[in-house]
Amino acid sequence: MKALIIEDDPISIIILTQLLSQVGINAESLPTISRSIKVLSAFKPDIIFLDLFLWHETGLEFLEYRRYNPTLAAIPIVVTS
């Protein structure tokens, strides 16, 4: 199983990555929505962990993008902050 973590806080990334690793989930983390969108087609995560309060963006922007993308709409999202 693969997870994408969209998070800009290094400590949150470390904690979440370690927790996911302990249950056998491979996690990739990216600090921005724009970078995440570029990686999504190649990485193809099974689940996405999304920080709603990023430095220059909000997770709501990603949710809006996901809403109009059928491939992403099928991927479950866990909202973090």
Steps between C-alpha positions, in 0.01 A plus 500: 500500500620853419413832662560856392550753778436861400654682794744788551593441866814282524411359843151398387652333194744299712232388746248402233760328283625295796148402605411391147827311464424301816186362335671430168388805304751665268463879532615780274477856633484829314469852644273660240185422310652595165789254546260232621281533193805450277600182687156342534486338157834325550469412870132389501434492875234287665431772758585869538572683826425868441594794721231766464730782610806508277735799487394652165198285418207336669398139484164622376668585168605137466152377592353724230750366244423142609128556461536546124754222446332157486824312569569697818138498612530127567797541737403537868629809682583546866499868592766616746593840639 
